[in-house]
């Protein structure tokens, strides 16, 4: 039945029922070299897992074929037993043969189940295939700028957000450390009001763009994290809870609203008329990994807990990349309404996220730091996530198909907070509140 598939690169299997392939196994079977080539463009060794997937697939299918042959034999012999018994003849030897066939079938069932579990675990560890037109490159230096909006504010010796926040008592780092440790902060007074104003402004803006507002749990199941691709690859970066005796966590603090919102449709079958599904949600986000040491960790640019408003769409496969352009525009509209200079880049093959096929990053200018900060990442995941979540829709012909999923920050805090403080600072040290935000904040300046 072929070479038994290798499994050393993959964590121990976790029991799951009827898990779908993450990449279409038919695509891997039909053109494995093309799949490996596109995975190679990402960098790393994920492409090597394709051979292991095919080995598992071969042994599993061979076991299924042998099982069907044995079942046919059993059916034929069972008919013979009935005929012989009708004639009053001894059937004990033939019945013993049937029991032997049953034992072989049980053994093949166990082997096929093991191979299916191994194949599923391998596929969980293989990233999505990038779009054919995705820029080729090994790291962020190969990300092309797609467009820019506005211009950098003309500021003489701009202060960074830390100095501005301390001057006005907006953020307390000491309080954050006292209550939770490094990587956490407390917004106080006008600082807390500004955070709340931004969240409400983001939700209202994206609701007006046609997104249904949803309020979701901040804890998510393990299978939800697997569904959107955070697990198993990024488990060390997550806050897990309820670990069992083997240290396997069953619940996680949500690292992004993408996880609970997209998984609202896990294990469901939509009608084609229900597409597109458009949702927006605010949640705090929790991540252990706070970035490398250095200036990126200064202030509130990288934290273990931060606020974010997330956009999620579930769409017909024919419209996925067209919708990505629209969704990215919805995220960009936030910065335009606030009058903040930004640029949009497309991520190359070596920098794109694990589950994404095509991604745009929106980077807002932070003059106090003299650099652009990523404030939104907008991605089309093709059917990669929907396969992992067993999310389907029934098309006009009654066939169950996998839709495309997309998401994007609409947008993320606190980097938006940082850019607003630094771009809107005035010569006297005050901070101008953008006109669109004034009704939410209740004042024109800090």
C-alpha positions as CSV (number, residue, x, y, z in Angstrom):
1,X,0.0,0.0,0.0
2,X,3.0,2.3,-0.5
3,X,5.4,3.9,2.0
4,X,4.0,4.7,5.4
5,X,3.9,8.5,5.7
6,X,6.4,10.3,7.9
7,X,5.1,12.4,10.7
8,X,8.1,13.7,12.7
9,X,7.7,17.4,11.8
10,X,4.1,17.5,13.1
11,X,2.9,17.7,16.7
12,X,1.1,14.7,18.2
13,X,-2.4,14.3,16.7
14,X,-5.3,15.8,18.5
15,X,-8.6,14.0,18.1
16,X,-11.0,15.7,15.7
17,X,-14.0,14.5,13.7
18,X,-14.3,14.8,9.9
19,X,-11.7,17.4,9.5
20,X,-11.6,18.8,5.9
21,X,-8.4,19.4,4.0
22,X,-6.9,22.9,4.4
23,X,-5.6,22.9,0.8
24,X,-7.7,21.0,-1.8
25,X,-6.1,17.5,-1.8
26,X,-7.2,17.2,-5.4
27,X,-4.9,20.1,-6.4
28,X,-2.0,18.5,-4.5
29,X,-2.6,15.1,-6.2
30,X,-2.9,16.6,-9.7
31,X,0.1,18.9,-9.6
32,X,2.3,18.5,-6.5
33,X,5.3,20.1,-8.1
34,X,3.4,23.3,-8.8
35,X,2.1,23.4,-5.2
36,X,5.7,22.9,-3.9
37,X,7.0,25.6,-6.2
38,X,4.5,28.1,-4.8
39,X,5.2,27.0,-1.2
40,X,8.9,27.4,-1.8
41,X,8.3,31.1,-2.8
42,X,7.2,31.6,0.8
43,X,10.5,30.5,2.2
44,X,11.0,27.8,4.8
45,X,10.4,24.1,4.5
46,X,6.7,23.8,4.3
47,X,7.0,22.5,0.7
48,X,8.6,19.3,2.0
49,X,5.4,18.3,3.7
50,X,3.7,17.8,0.3
51,X,5.4,14.5,-0.2
52,X,4.3,13.4,3.3
53,X,0.7,14.4,2.5
54,X,0.8,12.3,-0.7
55,X,2.3,9.3,1.1
56,X,-0.5,9.4,3.7
57,X,-3.1,9.9,1.0
58,X,-1.8,6.9,-1.0
59,X,-1.8,4.6,2.0
60,X,-5.2,5.8,3.1
61,X,-6.8,5.3,-0.3
62,X,-5.1,1.9,-0.7
63,X,-6.6,0.9,2.6
64,X,-10.0,2.1,1.5
65,X,-9.7,0.1,-1.8
66,X,-8.7,-3.1,0.0
67,X,-11.5,-2.6,2.4
68,X,-14.1,-2.3,-0.4
69,X,-12.7,-5.5,-2.0
70,X,-13.0,-7.4,1.3
71,X,-16.5,-6.1,1.7
72,X,-17.4,-7.4,-1.7
73,X,-15.9,-10.7,-0.9
74,X,-17.8,-10.9,2.4
75,X,-21.0,-10.1,0.6
76,X,-20.5,-12.9,-1.9
77,X,-19.5,-15.4,0.8
78,X,-22.4,-14.4,3.0
79,X,-24.8,-15.3,0.1
80,X,-23.0,-18.7,-0.2
81,X,-23.6,-19.3,3.6
82,X,-27.3,-18.6,3.1
83,X,-27.5,-21.0,0.2
84,X,-25.6,-23.8,2.1
85,X,-27.7,-23.4,5.2
86,X,-30.8,-23.7,3.1
87,X,-29.5,-27.1,1.9
88,X,-28.6,-28.1,5.5
89,X,-24.9,-28.2,4.9
90,X,-22.2,-27.3,7.4
91,X,-21.0,-23.6,7.1
92,X,-18.7,-23.3,10.0
93,X,-15.5,-23.1,7.9
94,X,-17.0,-20.4,5.6
95,X,-18.3,-18.5,8.7
96,X,-14.8,-18.6,10.1
97,X,-13.5,-17.1,6.8
98,X,-16.0,-14.3,7.2
99,X,-14.8,-13.6,10.7
100,X,-11.3,-13.4,9.3
101,X,-12.4,-10.9,6.7
102,X,-14.1,-8.8,9.4
103,X,-10.9,-8.7,11.3
104,X,-9.0,-7.6,8.2
105,X,-11.6,-4.8,7.6
106,X,-11.3,-3.6,11.2
107,X,-7.5,-3.5,10.8
108,X,-7.8,-1.5,7.6
109,X,-10.3,0.8,9.2
110,X,-7.8,1.6,11.9
111,X,-5.0,2.1,9.5
112,X,-7.1,4.4,7.3
113,X,-8.2,6.4,10.3
114,X,-4.6,6.8,11.4
115,X,-3.5,7.9,8.0
116,X,-6.4,10.4,7.7
117,X,-5.5,11.9,11.1
118,X,-1.8,12.2,10.0
119,X,-2.7,13.7,6.7
120,X,-5.0,16.2,8.5
121,X,-2.2,17.2,10.9
122,X,0.2,17.7,8.0
123,X,-2.2,19.9,6.1
124,X,-2.8,22.0,9.2
125,X,0.9,22.9,9.1
126,X,1.0,23.8,5.4
127,X,0.2,27.5,4.6
128,X,-2.1,28.7,2.0
129,X,-0.9,29.1,-1.6
130,X,-0.2,32.7,-2.5
131,X,-1.9,34.4,-5.4
132,X,-0.2,33.8,-8.7
133,X,0.5,37.6,-9.0
134,X,1.9,37.9,-5.5
135,X,5.2,39.8,-5.5
136,X,8.1,37.5,-5.1
137,X,10.5,38.3,-2.3
138,X,12.1,36.9,0.9
139,X,11.1,39.7,3.3
140,X,9.4,43.0,3.8
141,X,12.1,44.8,1.7
142,X,10.4,43.3,-1.4
143,X,6.9,44.8,-0.5
144,X,5.9,47.3,-3.2
145,X,4.1,50.5,-2.3
146,X,0.7,50.4,-4.1
147,X,-0.5,54.0,-3.3
148,X,-0.1,56.9,-0.8
149,X,-2.7,59.3,0.5
150,X,-2.2,62.8,1.9
151,X,1.2,64.2,2.8
152,X,3.4,64.1,5.9
153,X,2.6,67.0,8.3
154,X,5.1,69.8,8.4
155,X,6.4,69.6,12.0
156,X,9.5,71.0,13.5
157,X,11.1,68.5,15.9
158,X,7.9,66.5,16.4
159,X,7.4,64.8,19.8
160,X,6.6,61.1,20.0
161,X,3.4,59.8,21.5
162,X,5.1,58.8,24.8
163,X,6.1,62.4,25.5
164,X,2.7,63.7,24.4
165,X,0.8,61.1,26.4
166,X,2.8,61.8,29.6
167,X,2.4,65.6,29.1
168,X,-1.4,65.3,29.0
169,X,-1.8,62.3,31.4
170,X,-3.4,60.1,28.7
171,X,-1.6,56.8,29.4
172,X,0.0,55.3,32.5
173,X,2.7,52.7,31.9
174,X,3.3,52.4,35.6
175,X,-0.3,51.4,36.3
176,X,-0.2,48.8,33.5
177,X,2.9,47.2,35.0
178,X,1.5,47.3,38.5
179,X,-1.7,45.5,37.5
180,X,-0.5,43.1,34.7
181,X,3.2,43.5,34.0
182,X,5.2,44.8,31.0
183,X,3.4,45.0,27.7
184,X,0.2,46.4,29.3
185,X,-0.9,50.0,29.9
186,X,-3.8,51.9,31.5
187,X,-5.6,54.8,29.6
188,X,-6.7,57.5,31.9
189,X,-9.0,60.5,31.7
190,X,-9.0,62.1,28.3
191,X,-6.7,59.2,27.1
192,X,-9.4,56.7,27.9
193,X,-12.1,58.9,26.3
194,X,-10.0,59.2,23.2
195,X,-9.6,55.4,23.0
196,X,-13.4,54.9,23.4
197,X,-14.1,57.7,20.9
198,X,-11.9,56.0,18.3
199,X,-13.6,52.6,18.8
200,X,-17.1,54.0,18.4
201,X,-16.0,56.0,15.4
202,X,-14.5,52.9,13.8
203,X,-17.6,50.8,14.4
204,X,-20.0,53.5,13.1
205,X,-17.9,54.1,10.0
206,X,-17.7,50.4,9.1
207,X,-21.4,49.8,9.9
208,X,-22.2,52.6,7.4
209,X,-20.1,50.6,4.9
210,X,-22.6,47.8,5.2
211,X,-21.1,45.6,7.9
212,X,-23.3,44.0,10.5
213,X,-22.0,44.8,14.0
214,X,-21.4,41.7,16.2
215,X,-20.3,41.4,19.8
216,X,-18.5,38.2,20.3
217,X,-16.8,36.2,23.2
218,X,-13.2,37.1,24.0
219,X,-12.5,33.4,24.6
220,X,-12.4,31.0,21.7
221,X,-12.2,27.2,21.4
222,X,-9.1,25.4,20.1
223,X,-10.9,24.3,16.9
224,X,-11.8,28.0,16.2
225,X,-8.1,28.9,16.4
226,X,-7.3,26.0,14.0
227,X,-10.1,27.1,11.7
228,X,-8.7,30.6,11.0
229,X,-5.0,29.3,11.0
230,X,-3.6,30.6,14.2
231,X,-3.0,27.0,15.3
232,X,-0.9,25.0,15.3
233,X,1.8,27.3,14.0
234,X,1.5,30.3,16.4
235,X,0.4,28.5,19.6
236,X,3.4,29.8,21.5
237,X,2.3,33.4,20.9
238,X,-1.2,32.8,22.3
239,X,-2.7,33.0,25.8
240,X,-4.1,29.5,26.3
241,X,-6.3,28.4,29.2
242,X,-7.7,25.1,30.6
243,X,-4.7,23.0,29.7
244,X,-5.2,19.3,30.1
245,X,-2.8,16.8,31.6
246,X,-0.8,16.9,28.3
247,X,-0.6,20.7,28.3
248,X,-3.0,21.0,25.5
249,X,-5.2,24.2,25.8
250,X,-8.9,24.0,24.9
251,X,-9.6,27.7,25.2
252,X,-7.6,30.8,24.2
253,X,-7.9,34.5,24.7
254,X,-8.8,35.8,21.2
255,X,-5.6,37.2,19.5
256,X,-7.9,39.0,17.0
257,X,-11.7,39.3,16.4
258,X,-11.0,37.5,13.1
259,X,-11.1,34.2,15.1
260,X,-14.5,34.4,16.9
261,X,-16.2,36.4,14.1
262,X,-15.2,34.2,11.1
263,X,-16.0,31.1,13.2
264,X,-19.6,32.2,13.7
265,X,-20.2,30.3,10.5
266,X,-18.0,27.2,11.3
267,X,-19.8,23.9,10.4
268,X,-22.6,25.7,8.5
269,X,-24.0,25.6,5.0
270,X,-25.1,29.0,3.7
271,X,-27.3,29.6,0.7
272,X,-25.8,31.4,-2.2
273,X,-28.3,34.2,-1.7
274,X,-26.9,34.8,1.8
275,X,-23.5,35.8,0.3
276,X,-21.8,38.1,0.9
277,X,-21.7,38.0,4.7
278,X,-20.2,41.2,6.1
279,X,-19.4,41.6,9.8
280,X,-17.6,44.1,12.0
281,X,-16.6,43.7,15.6
282,X,-14.6,45.4,18.4
283,X,-12.6,43.2,20.8
284,X,-9.5,43.5,22.9
285,X,-6.7,41.3,21.4
286,X,-4.2,39.2,23.4
287,X,-0.8,38.1,22.2
288,X,2.2,36.9,24.2
289,X,4.7,37.9,21.6
290,X,5.4,41.6,21.9
291,X,8.1,42.0,19.2
292,X,11.8,42.3,19.3
293,X,13.5,44.6,21.7
294,X,14.1,48.2,20.5
295,X,12.2,51.2,19.5
296,X,9.2,49.2,18.2
297,X,8.5,48.4,21.9
298,X,8.6,52.0,22.9
299,X,5.3,53.3,24.3
300,X,2.1,51.5,23.0
301,X,3.2,50.4,19.6
302,X,3.5,46.7,20.5
303,X,1.6,45.3,23.5
304,X,0.3,42.1,24.9
305,X,-3.3,43.5,25.0
306,X,-4.6,46.0,22.5
307,X,-8.0,47.1,21.0
308,X,-9.0,46.4,17.4
309,X,-12.0,46.8,15.2
310,X,-12.1,43.9,12.7
311,X,-13.8,43.5,9.3
312,X,-14.8,40.0,8.1
313,X,-16.4,39.0,4.8
314,X,-17.6,35.6,3.5
315,X,-18.1,35.8,-0.3
316,X,-18.6,33.8,-3.4
317,X,-15.3,32.5,-4.8
318,X,-15.8,34.4,-8.1
319,X,-15.6,37.7,-6.2
320,X,-12.9,37.2,-3.6
321,X,-10.1,39.3,-4.9
322,X,-12.5,42.0,-6.1
323,X,-13.9,42.2,-2.6
324,X,-10.4,42.5,-1.2
325,X,-9.9,45.8,-3.0
326,X,-13.2,47.0,-1.6
327,X,-12.5,45.9,1.9
328,X,-9.0,47.5,1.8
329,X,-10.8,50.7,0.7
330,X,-13.1,50.5,3.7
331,X,-10.1,50.3,6.0
332,X,-8.3,53.2,4.2
333,X,-11.4,55.4,4.6
334,X,-10.8,55.6,8.3
335,X,-7.4,57.3,7.8
336,X,-8.9,59.6,5.2
337,X,-11.7,60.7,7.4
338,X,-9.2,61.4,10.2
339,X,-6.9,63.2,7.7
340,X,-3.9,61.0,8.5
341,X,-1.2,60.4,5.9
342,X,-0.7,56.7,5.1
343,X,0.6,54.4,2.4
344,X,-0.7,51.0,1.3
345,X,1.8,48.2,0.4
346,X,1.3,44.6,-1.0
347,X,3.0,41.9,0.9
348,X,5.5,39.7,-1.0
349,X,5.6,35.9,-0.8
350,X,8.1,35.8,2.0
351,X,6.3,38.3,4.2
352,X,2.6,37.3,3.7
353,X,0.7,35.6,6.5
354,X,0.3,31.9,7.0
355,X,-3.4,31.6,5.8
356,X,-3.4,34.4,3.3
357,X,-3.3,34.3,-0.5
358,X,-3.0,38.1,-1.0
359,X,-2.5,40.8,1.6
360,X,-2.4,44.6,1.6
361,X,-0.9,46.4,4.7
362,X,-1.9,49.9,5.4
363,X,0.8,51.9,7.1
364,X,0.2,55.2,8.8
365,X,2.9,57.9,9.3
366,X,4.2,58.4,12.8
367,X,6.3,61.6,12.7
368,X,7.5,61.3,16.3
369,X,9.1,58.0,15.3
370,X,10.0,59.0,11.8
371,X,8.5,55.8,10.4
372,X,5.4,54.2,9.1
373,X,3.4,51.9,11.4
374,X,1.2,49.1,10.2
375,X,-2.4,49.9,11.2
376,X,-4.3,47.5,9.1
377,X,-3.7,44.2,7.3
378,X,-6.4,43.2,4.7
379,X,-6.3,39.7,3.3
380,X,-8.1,37.3,1.0
381,X,-7.7,33.7,2.3
382,X,-9.4,32.0,-0.7
383,X,-11.1,28.8,0.6
384,X,-8.3,28.0,3.0
385,X,-10.1,29.0,6.1
386,X,-13.5,27.8,5.0
387,X,-12.1,24.3,4.4
388,X,-10.6,24.3,7.9
389,X,-13.9,25.4,9.4
390,X,-16.1,23.2,7.2
391,X,-17.9,26.4,6.1
392,X,-19.8,25.8,2.8
393,X,-22.5,27.3,0.7
394,X,-25.0,25.7,-1.7
395,X,-24.7,27.1,-5.2
396,X,-27.5,27.6,-7.7
397,X,-27.0,24.0,-8.9
398,X,-27.4,22.6,-5.4
399,X,-23.7,21.8,-5.0
400,X,-21.9,22.4,-1.7
401,X,-18.9,24.6,-2.3
402,X,-16.4,26.4,-0.1
403,X,-16.7,30.2,0.0
404,X,-13.8,32.7,0.2
405,X,-13.1,34.5,3.5
406,X,-11.5,37.9,3.9
407,X,-10.7,40.1,6.8
408,X,-9.0,43.3,7.6
409,X,-8.4,45.6,10.5
410,X,-10.8,48.5,10.3
411,X,-8.6,49.6,12.0
412,X,-6.2,48.5,14.8
413,X,-5.5,50.4,17.9
414,X,-3.2,51.6,19.5
415,X,-1.1,52.4,16.4
416,X,-3.9,54.6,15.1
417,X,-3.8,56.3,18.5
418,X,-0.1,56.8,18.1
419,X,-0.4,58.3,14.7
420,X,-3.2,60.6,15.7
421,X,-1.2,62.0,18.6
422,X,1.9,62.5,16.6
423,X,0.4,63.8,13.3
424,X,-2.1,66.1,15.1
425,X,0.3,67.6,17.6
426,X,0.5,71.5,17.6
427,X,3.5,73.8,18.2
428,X,2.2,74.6,21.7
429,X,2.1,70.9,22.7
430,X,-1.7,70.5,22.4
431,X,-3.3,67.8,20.2
432,X,-5.9,68.7,17.6
433,X,-8.8,66.3,17.4
434,X,-9.8,65.5,13.8
435,X,-13.1,67.0,12.8
436,X,-14.7,63.6,12.2
437,X,-13.8,62.5,15.7
438,X,-15.0,65.6,17.6
439,X,-18.6,64.4,18.0
440,X,-17.3,61.2,19.6
441,X,-14.6,62.9,21.8
442,X,-16.6,65.9,22.8
443,X,-13.8,68.5,22.3
444,X,-11.7,69.9,19.5
445,X,-8.4,69.5,21.2
446,X,-6.5,68.0,24.1
